[in-house]
Structure formats: C-alpha cells, structure tokens
Amino acid sequence: MEGYQMFHGVNFFKDMPENFVPLRGPNKAFQIWDGFSQAVAPYQTAGTMSWNAVFNLRACTSTKAIPLVKYIEIQASAIAKRMVDLSTEKGCRALMADAEVMRRLNRRLRGTKLESFHILNRDTQQPEKRVYKLKELMTFSASSEESRFDLQDGRRVTVLQHFKETYPHASGIPPFQPLINTRSKDRPAYLPVSIVTLKHQPAREGVTEEDRAQVAEHMIMPPRNRVAKTEQLLSLVFGPQGHSAPKVLDAFGVILQLEAKTAQGRVLESPLIKYREVPGGGPGRSSKTVRPAQGDWNLRDAAFCRGTVCKVWALYSFVETSQNVIENLARVLKTQGAKYGVNLTTKPGLGAYTRNDRRPMLDQFAAFVALAKTKGCELLFVILNERVSLDIYQIVKSCTDVNFPSQCLNGRHKCIDAIFRGDNPNPQYFANVMSKVNMKLQGVNQTLEADIIKQEIGTDKSTLVLAVETSFFANPTKTSPPPTAPIVCACTGNMDDDLGAFGHAVCVESRKHPIVTDIGSMFKTILSYRKTTKNWPARIIYLRSATTEAHFPLVLAGEIRAIEELYVRENRSKPRILAVAVQRRQQTRLFPTKEMQAQGNNLPPGFLLANSLQHPGHFRNFLLISHKALQGTARPTRYYILRDDANRDMEKVAQLMYSLCHVYGRCQRAVSIPAPLYYAELLAARAQSYMKVGMRRERNIDIDDLSHLSGEAGEKMLTETRHFADEYLRSTAAKVTPMVFC
C-alpha cells in the first residue's frame, strides 16, 4: 500500500487529487478525503478456516495543503468572530495580544503536521522537504527580543537574523509575523509561519457540524455503488485482479482472493405489533395487530395500547410569534394527542420568549418553568428556534426533567411551520411526537404478539431485560482520552412484561475500567422500579453494548458475576442468564447479490447470517439486519452470545433479538439494535447533558476540556471531577421519572 498514510491505526488515505472532494460553502481550509479502513477477521465455513480481509470505504474532513499563515487566519477569524489579517503588522500584533483567542487557537493547532522546504540538500543543493509537528503558536515575532538564542560562535541573534544568514534563499520572511515552536518548551525550535505549509491530514479542530454532515452525506451510497467503489479501491491498492499481492505474500504461503465472499442467509419473520383499535380505554376494548412491512408500519386507525391522561400541561415557545399562533398549536397538540390516546384535558399554560423582556432568554424560560411547577404541571411542550444551539437544548432538558417531562419541537420544522401558517397537520409527524409523550407519561405504546416473547418474557414478571451502555465524552480532536477521563454508564430495565416502560440507573466511572464496576448498585436501582412484584427476577436477559472482543471475558467475570454475587448475598436463588453483547459499529458489510439487487437496494429487515460466517472461538455469534435503511447501505449488527444457561438454538436467540428491535416506542419502525439497549444509549446521552450543564454551573468546568488534561495535576483534577460528577448525576437521575429520557 505504497503512498498511503495511516491514521487512527486502521484508516488509510492516499494523497492523490482524485481522492479529495471540495466542501460546499465558504470553508477554505477543509475538504473531504476519501480512503479506506482494513481489518482481518478469522472465519470458519464448513469446517474450513480462513482469514478474511475486511475493507470498508472511509472519508474524513482533511486540511488543505495551504500555507500555515492562511490556515491561522481562517481559524483565528472563526474564533474571534472578526477578520484576522496576518499580512499586516497591526493584524499580527492584535492577534498575539488577544490571550483568549491565542489559547483557543493553540488548542486547534497543536499537533498539526507541517512541511517546509527551507533546508537545501547538501549534495544537490535543492530544497529538501522536512516534516514538523506544531507544538505551539508563540506570542512573539521572528524579530522580537524573545526570539533571540545563542549560536555556537557565541553570538546572540534573533530567529529572523538566523534565517537570513543560514537560509538566504528563504527570503521575504515578514518580521512581524508570529513564530511556531516544533519542539518542547524546554528545548524550543522556532520556525517562521511564512515558510511552512500544511500537510494533508484529518482535521483535528475547527470542523463545524455542517462540515461533518457533508462528510456523512458523501458516504451515503446504495449497495451497488458501494460495491463498485470498493472494487475500484481494491484494484488501486493491489493492482488489477490482485497481481501485485502474491509478490508480497508468496513467501508466506498466503493466497489472497479479492473476490467478495458469498454467504447464504435467511429472513426471519417479523412479529405482530399490537395496538388499541381506537383511542380511549376501558375493559373489553378490541385490539388491532399490525404486521410490519419492510421494517415499518403506521398508526392508521389505531391508538396506543395504554394511553395516558395529562390534567395540567403547558406550552412555551422560544420562537417569537403571536399568541393566536401558539394557541392554535396547542389545539393541534390536544387534538392529535386524543387521536392516539394521549388525553391533554385542560387548557394549557402558554408562554413565549419576547425581546421586550430585558431578562436573558434562559432566565425567562426558567421563570416559566418555576411557575409551571407551582401549578402542578405534568408535561411541557417547548418550541425551539432553529438557531438555538445544542447547549440551549441541554439546558432546557436539565431544567425541566427534574420537575416534569418535556417534549421539544423544532419551530422551523416544516410540520410545525405548517401549523404556524394555519395548514393541516402531518399525521405521521404527530404520531411520532405523541409516541414520545405517551412514554414520558408512563404509557405503553405497543406490545408484541410473538411466540418468542411469550416464551422468553412470559407474563409472570419474572424476566428482567437489562441493557447496559458505556459512553465516554467523545472529543473528535483527540482519539485517546486520558485513562482516568470520566465515562457515563447507563442501565435500563423493563418495569413490566409489556416492555413498554423501563427504569433507569446511571453512574460515572473511569475510562481505564473496561467493565461497569458498580453494576450491583445499578441493578438494585432497576429493581426498585419493579414495584408490582417483590420477587427478584428468575431470568435475566443481559444486553451489553460491545466495544472489543477482548473485553467479553471481563464482562462475564466482572458484571455478570457481580449480579450473581448480589443474589447470593440476599439469600436468593441465582437467575438463569442469557448474556448477549451487541456490536453495532462493526466492520463487516452485507450486500445483496446481483439477482437480489433487482428487488431492492438493501437486504430486507430480518436478514440473518448465522452459520456461513462463523467466528472460530468461544462465543457463538451472528449478523442480523433488523432495520430498513432509509438511505445508503444497511449496516448489520453483530451479536455475541456470551452466556446462555438455557442452551438456546442460535436462531432462537436471533429471533428474540429481532423481536426486541420492534418494541422501540419512539417511532413506528424496527431499529438496528434491541430497543432496551437503544434506550440505554438515549439515557447515556441525556446523562452527559446533565453532567455538562451541572459541572458548568456548579464547578465552572467544561467536560469537553477534560480530554486535554495531562500530567499529575490533570489526573488529580480528573479524579475529583469524576467523583463529583458521579454524585451529581446519581442525585439528578433519582429525581427524574422513568422514560423521561426518550
């Protein structure tokens, strides 16, 4: 793979013009860079052992090969929100004097790879490329007194004088521009910014959400296009028909076959979804069952299984609009809610942000929430402005969740905008909205009519579906946070056999622990939500979000054993456990054959690959596509059966997992992973919001900055922060009602 650069261990990118795609918009510093990732996986097919190379297309936001001066101007302008011009002495002085901009700018620039041609080859006297890594952008220029250093002849010169004498060919260095340091602070090596340029590399900082969205959009392609592009990539890497590969591998006796592997699978039958036939309640009501078609269904002529009644509710708008428009939206919400079984009985309390009020936006909202709490509010609808940032959304949720559930709506969404204009509402949009509202009010949206659910879950409340998710604060600029950085552990468990409502538990632990060490207390918290039964579960279906196969034995020895030891300490019989690790972000892709592509782009929901591509080793596993990809190529989820006390057939476990993908109450479609684990992911994301807002308010600490801490002082701060965050998060989670995170 000559000419390829490796990033993050598994991703390869080649510096070729055809691999770069420009970004839309005014961005002048970044572009899309096409590459690939590779992994090697052992498979066993019909008793034959083989090693399969898994190639996947990859793309990232990369820097352009532009002068460093221009890159600094672009980044500094974005940070300072004003034009920064380094071609003038005034502009350079203004930048170097702004301590806050320089601090944030150095955070973006640190670690950037640069190249320069100011050094001549001794033999040819031609410019020779040298590669550097930027450590710091200095606050002084090449001609300043701070830049002076001692030469071997005893003279003390500035960096500008040194370059004029040593590299006369590198003329035209502006004396007022700042220097960069490419070594440590103790032994600095200064270079003028004007003589270095950026190398093509994945962007570390300064990438906007719009840029990331364009990269994601660029990678969306139907299966046939993805297969064709992968084959084209393989021909570029290994040569046509793999002719260059045997030259390297012949000595090891390895045969490389570049043809895609063919495997035989089957499509599982989707379960029946059970609803009420009309909204309302009462004994003797008839039910309606729906069979999903291609992974989705609708609520036509149906209502939620167990609706809810909300006697006191309110509506607040961050969008400045008239009182009549807000009242009309409230009427639509009330009508649409009654249609599906959510009865909003009384007239709501209304509020809206106004510029005439001198209080800040969030202070106005906090005052409205406090008033709503005194009135006994049970539900709050919040209309968010499209321009409201993610931080505002997190603050809104942190403010409302500890008091009552809230449902946020995008004021610029076409369906809400249609209501503002007086048009008819979109039924599917409000079906999804009311699905979330009903769950937050402790209702049950749907149940499953499936034999596998009756067999494994039953009706005696003796089965607990426990899902565990671990999520650290991902910083896209730092691939390896410190080992002591905090991670959020989220756990959900069903409160009844309907699988419609789930209790929750959260904690904060250190990243250096690959397992959840406090699973025992979280398990007890989940049991506290199951108030209808005093007995502990006799059966546990343990769903664990998977990271790497190396951690599976640790999950069994740590988390599963901790639950069993808890049973022993309480003098209870050990439960029968089915432990399944769910790996959604895995590398293997499944494509339909050319004959199947005529029927559709993707493999259908329910496609199971169980025996054809089996990992040799201790744990049985299978690939399952449970969802319908709305765009692009569907990614299968890999399930590892870590432990099964009942020795179930693999297909039976797959059918159970597939059925659990249909109880996701937020929409009328099957999802890519079992719904309890999906809820755990939502809980982890909401817990991160609580932490970010709480740490900023209580300790003035930005969680996103923790991944940049290092050294003994940084480790101490991380440990103290983690302990405080754990206490804060547990107390906050104890105040919120079940399913408020959905």
URCORCOR-V794651 format. One record per backbone hydrogen bond with DSSP energy under -0.5 kcal/mol. CO is the residue of the C=O (numbers start at 0). NH is the residue of the N-H. E is the energy in kcal/mol with one decimal. If there is no record, write none. Layout:
BEGIN
co=[CO;CO]
nh=[NH;NH]
e=[E;E]
END
This chain:
BEGIN
co=[0;2;4;6;6;9;10;11;12;13;15;16;18;20;28;29;30;31;31;32;33;34;35;36;38;40;42;43;44;47;49;49;50;51;51;52;53;55;57;59;59;60;61;63;65;66;67;68;69;70;71;72;73;74;75;76;76;82;83;84;87;88;89;90;91;92;93;94;96;97;98;99;100;101;102;103;104;105;108;111;112;113;114;115;118;120;125;127;129;131;133;135;135;139;140;141;143;144;148;150;154;154;156;157;158;159;160;161;162;166;168;171;173;174;176;177;178;179;180;180;184;188;190;191;192;194;195;196;200;207;208;209;210;211;212;213;214;216;218;221;222;223;224;225;226;227;228;229;230;231;232;233;234;237;237;238;239;241;241;243;244;244;245;248;248;249;253;254;255;262;265;265;270;271;272;273;274;275;281;285;287;289;289;291;292;294;295;298;302;305;307;308;309;311;311;312;313;314;315;316;317;318;321;322;323;324;325;326;327;328;329;330;331;332;333;334;335;336;336;336;339;340;340;341;342;342;348;350;353;355;359;360;361;362;363;364;365;366;367;368;369;370;371;372;377;378;379;380;381;381;382;383;384;388;389;390;391;392;393;394;395;396;397;399;399;404;406;408;408;409;412;413;414;415;416;417;418;424;425;426;427;428;429;430;431;432;433;434;435;436;437;438;443;444;446;447;448;449;450;451;452;452;461;461;462;463;463;464;464;465;466;467;468;470;471;473;474;481;482;484;485;486;486;487;487;488;489;490;491;492;495;500;500;501;502;504;506;508;509;511;514;515;517;518;519;520;521;522;523;524;525;526;528;529;537;538;539;539;540;540;541;541;542;543;547;548;550;551;552;553;554;554;555;557;558;559;560;561;562;563;564;565;566;567;574;575;576;576;577;577;578;578;579;580;580;581;581;582;583;592;593;594;595;595;603;605;606;607;607;608;610;613;619;621;622;623;623;624;624;626;633;636;637;638;638;639;639;640;642;643;648;648;649;650;651;652;653;654;655;656;658;659;659;660;662;663;666;667;669;673;673;674;675;676;677;678;679;680;681;682;683;684;685;686;687;688;689;690;691;692;693;694;694;694;700;701;702;704;705;709;710;711;712;713;714;715;716;717;718;719;720;721;722;723;724;725;726;727;728;729;730;731;731;736;738]
nh=[3;14;12;9;10;37;6;35;4;15;18;19;33;31;63;22;61;20;33;59;13;57;11;55;53;51;49;613;47;44;42;51;52;40;53;54;38;36;34;32;61;202;30;65;197;70;71;72;73;74;75;76;77;78;79;80;81;84;85;87;91;92;93;94;95;96;97;97;98;101;102;103;104;105;106;107;108;109;111;133;198;131;196;129;127;124;120;118;115;113;110;137;180;178;143;159;146;147;156;153;150;156;148;161;162;163;164;165;166;169;170;173;176;142;141;192;137;190;134;135;187;181;179;194;195;116;67;114;62;211;212;213;214;215;216;217;218;219;220;225;226;227;228;229;230;231;232;233;234;235;236;237;238;243;244;241;242;244;245;247;247;248;249;251;253;252;255;256;257;264;267;607;291;448;289;446;287;302;284;276;274;272;291;293;295;669;292;301;275;443;342;310;344;377;378;348;380;350;382;352;319;320;325;326;327;328;329;330;331;332;333;334;335;336;337;338;339;339;340;341;303;307;342;343;309;344;314;316;356;357;363;364;365;366;367;368;369;370;371;372;373;374;376;375;404;313;406;315;383;408;317;410;387;392;393;394;395;396;397;398;399;400;401;402;403;379;381;383;410;412;416;417;418;419;420;422;421;426;429;430;431;432;433;434;435;436;437;438;439;440;442;441;305;304;273;449;271;453;454;455;456;457;537;538;464;465;540;466;493;542;491;544;489;487;473;475;477;484;511;510;472;488;508;470;489;506;468;504;466;502;498;494;495;738;492;490;488;486;512;513;516;518;521;522;523;524;525;526;527;528;528;529;530;532;575;463;541;577;465;542;543;579;467;581;550;551;554;555;556;557;558;559;560;561;562;563;564;565;566;567;568;569;571;570;576;539;578;644;541;579;641;642;543;582;639;545;583;637;585;596;597;597;598;599;606;267;624;265;609;622;613;43;640;638;608;625;636;605;606;628;635;623;582;621;640;580;641;619;578;646;651;652;653;654;655;656;657;658;659;660;661;662;674;670;664;666;668;296;627;676;677;678;679;680;681;682;683;684;685;686;687;688;689;690;691;692;693;694;695;696;697;698;699;700;702;704;705;707;708;713;714;715;716;717;718;719;720;721;722;723;724;725;726;727;728;729;730;731;732;733;734;734;735;739;741]
e=[-1.7;-0.8;-2.5;-0.7;-2.0;-1.4;-2.9;-2.3;-3.6;-1.9;-1.9;-1.5;-3.0;-3.2;-2.3;-0.5;-3.2;-2.5;-0.5;-1.7;-0.6;-2.2;-3.5;-2.2;-3.7;-3.0;-2.5;-1.1;-2.1;-2.2;-2.9;-0.6;-0.5;-2.8;-0.6;-0.7;-1.4;-2.7;-3.1;-2.7;-0.7;-3.6;-2.2;-2.0;-2.7;-1.9;-2.7;-2.2;-2.2;-2.5;-3.0;-2.1;-1.7;-2.0;-3.0;-1.4;-0.9;-0.5;-0.5;-0.6;-1.8;-2.4;-2.2;-1.9;-2.6;-1.6;-0.7;-1.0;-1.1;-2.2;-2.3;-2.2;-2.6;-2.6;-1.5;-1.4;-2.2;-2.3;-2.3;-2.9;-1.9;-2.5;-2.4;-2.4;-3.0;-2.0;-2.9;-0.6;-2.3;-2.9;-3.2;-0.6;-3.0;-1.7;-1.0;-2.3;-0.9;-1.5;-2.0;-1.6;-3.1;-0.5;-2.3;-2.3;-2.2;-1.9;-1.9;-2.8;-2.0;-1.5;-1.4;-0.7;-0.8;-1.2;-1.1;-1.2;-2.6;-2.1;-2.8;-1.5;-0.5;-2.3;-2.3;-1.3;-0.9;-0.6;-2.1;-2.3;-2.5;-2.1;-2.3;-1.8;-1.8;-2.4;-2.4;-2.2;-1.4;-1.0;-0.7;-2.3;-2.8;-2.1;-2.3;-2.2;-2.5;-2.0;-2.1;-2.5;-1.9;-1.5;-2.1;-3.0;-1.1;-1.7;-0.5;-2.0;-1.4;-0.6;-0.8;-0.7;-1.3;-1.9;-2.7;-1.3;-1.9;-1.5;-0.5;-0.6;-0.6;-0.5;-0.5;-3.6;-0.7;-2.8;-2.8;-1.6;-2.9;-2.8;-1.0;-1.7;-3.5;-3.2;-0.6;-0.6;-1.2;-3.0;-2.4;-1.8;-2.5;-1.7;-2.8;-0.5;-1.9;-3.1;-0.8;-1.8;-2.5;-2.0;-2.9;-2.7;-0.5;-0.5;-1.6;-2.4;-2.2;-2.1;-2.2;-2.0;-2.1;-2.5;-2.2;-2.4;-3.0;-2.3;-2.0;-1.5;-1.0;-0.8;-1.0;-3.3;-2.6;-1.5;-0.8;-0.9;-3.0;-1.0;-3.0;-1.8;-0.8;-0.5;-2.1;-1.8;-2.6;-2.0;-1.7;-2.4;-2.3;-2.0;-2.6;-2.2;-1.5;-1.2;-2.3;-1.4;-0.6;-1.9;-2.5;-2.9;-0.7;-3.0;-3.5;-3.4;-1.8;-1.6;-2.4;-2.2;-2.6;-2.3;-2.4;-2.2;-2.2;-2.6;-0.6;-2.1;-3.3;-1.7;-2.5;-3.2;-0.7;-1.7;-3.2;-1.6;-1.4;-2.2;-1.5;-2.9;-1.2;-0.7;-1.8;-1.9;-1.9;-2.0;-2.6;-1.5;-1.6;-2.1;-2.7;-1.5;-2.2;-1.5;-3.1;-1.7;-2.7;-1.7;-3.1;-0.8;-1.3;-1.9;-2.4;-2.4;-2.7;-1.6;-1.5;-2.1;-0.5;-0.8;-2.7;-0.5;-1.1;-3.4;-2.2;-2.3;-3.1;-3.1;-1.3;-0.6;-2.0;-2.0;-1.8;-1.7;-0.8;-0.5;-2.2;-2.8;-0.6;-1.8;-2.9;-1.9;-2.7;-2.9;-0.9;-2.6;-0.5;-0.6;-1.5;-2.5;-2.8;-2.6;-1.5;-0.7;-0.9;-0.9;-1.6;-2.4;-1.9;-1.9;-2.1;-2.0;-1.4;-0.5;-1.3;-1.2;-1.6;-0.9;-2.5;-2.5;-0.7;-2.6;-2.3;-0.7;-0.5;-3.1;-2.5;-2.9;-1.4;-1.2;-2.1;-2.0;-2.6;-2.3;-0.8;-2.2;-1.1;-1.6;-1.7;-2.0;-2.8;-1.5;-1.6;-2.0;-2.4;-1.4;-2.6;-1.6;-0.6;-2.5;-0.5;-2.2;-2.8;-0.5;-1.8;-1.6;-2.5;-0.6;-2.6;-2.7;-0.7;-2.5;-1.4;-1.8;-0.6;-0.5;-1.5;-0.7;-1.3;-3.0;-2.4;-2.0;-0.5;-2.5;-0.6;-2.1;-2.9;-2.7;-2.7;-0.7;-2.5;-3.9;-0.9;-0.6;-0.6;-2.2;-3.2;-1.7;-0.5;-2.7;-1.1;-0.7;-2.6;-1.2;-0.5;-1.8;-2.3;-2.3;-2.0;-2.5;-2.6;-2.1;-2.2;-1.0;-2.0;-1.0;-2.1;-1.9;-0.7;-0.7;-1.1;-2.1;-0.5;-0.8;-1.8;-2.7;-1.6;-1.8;-2.2;-2.7;-2.3;-2.3;-2.4;-2.6;-2.0;-1.5;-2.3;-2.4;-2.8;-2.5;-2.9;-3.1;-1.7;-2.1;-3.4;-1.7;-0.7;-1.8;-0.7;-1.6;-1.6;-1.5;-1.6;-1.0;-2.3;-2.2;-2.2;-2.4;-2.3;-2.4;-2.7;-2.5;-2.1;-2.2;-2.9;-2.2;-1.9;-2.7;-2.9;-2.3;-2.1;-2.2;-2.8;-1.7;-0.6;-1.2;-0.8;-1.5;-1.4]
END
